[in-house]
Amino acid sequence: MRHFHHAEPIIGHDLLGGHALANFIVQNFDGYVVIPMVARRTVDLPPALTLASQILASSLFGVMGLALADPMVAMIKVAIQRESELAAKAETAARHKRAKAAPPPA
């Protein structure tokens, strides 16, 4: 009859804690430093706005909120910019129309 010996774990418990700590540090650095910098360059979002939106969304909606915070803020910013551009074009067109309708100075 054969007796099987329990195998030692590949990763010891002492190394597992170190890996967990390293993962925690890398994930936080990525989430709070790298992602805001990339978002600022791609959509011109200030890092403080990106970080604040991530904190707010994650506290309200958890991990899903954190994942969707940057795209939502970027969409809102682009929508506000487009609305502002359309309003500026409409104002310019109205100004030109009033200028053409006004009688020339005497």
Backbone hydrogen bonds, N-H to C=O, Kabsch-Sander energy under -0.5 kcal/mol:
donor,donor_aa,acceptor,acceptor_aa,energy
12,G,10,I,-0.6
16,L,12,G,-1.8
17,G,13,H,-1.4
18,G,14,D,-1.0
19,H,15,L,-2.3
20,A,16,L,-2.3
21,L,17,G,-2.2
22,A,18,G,-2.4
23,N,19,H,-2.6
24,F,20,A,-2.3
25,I,21,L,-2.4
26,V,22,A,-2.6
27,Q,23,N,-2.7
28,N,24,F,-2.2
29,F,25,I,-2.5
30,D,26,V,-2.6
31,G,27,Q,-2.7
32,Y,28,N,-2.7
33,V,29,F,-1.8
34,V,29,F,-1.6
35,I,30,D,-2.8
37,M,33,V,-1.5
38,V,34,V,-2.5
39,A,35,I,-2.8
40,R,36,P,-2.2
41,R,37,M,-1.7
42,T,38,V,-2.4
43,V,39,A,-2.4
44,D,40,R,-0.8
45,L,39,A,-1.0
50,T,46,P,-2.2
51,L,47,P,-2.8
52,A,48,A,-2.5
53,S,49,L,-2.5
54,Q,50,T,-2.1
55,I,51,L,-2.4
56,L,52,A,-2.6
57,A,53,S,-2.7
58,S,54,Q,-2.3
59,S,55,I,-2.0
60,L,56,L,-1.9
61,F,57,A,-3.2
62,G,58,S,-1.6
64,M,61,F,-0.7
65,G,61,F,-0.6
66,L,62,G,-2.0
67,A,63,V,-2.3
68,L,64,M,-1.8
69,A,65,G,-1.0
70,D,66,L,-0.5
72,M,68,L,-2.0
73,V,69,A,-2.3
74,A,70,D,-2.5
75,M,71,P,-2.4
76,I,72,M,-2.4
77,K,73,V,-2.5
78,V,74,A,-2.5
79,A,75,M,-2.4
80,I,76,I,-2.4
81,Q,77,K,-2.4
82,R,78,V,-2.6
83,E,79,A,-2.2
84,S,80,I,-2.2
85,E,81,Q,-2.5
86,L,82,R,-2.5
87,A,83,E,-2.3
88,A,84,S,-2.2
89,K,85,E,-2.3
90,A,86,L,-2.4
91,E,87,A,-2.3
92,T,88,A,-2.3
93,A,89,K,-2.5
94,A,90,A,-2.4
95,R,91,E,-2.2
96,H,92,T,-2.2
97,K,93,A,-2.2
98,R,94,A,-2.4
99,A,95,R,-2.0
100,K,96,H,-2.0
101,A,97,K,-1.8
102,A,98,R,-1.6
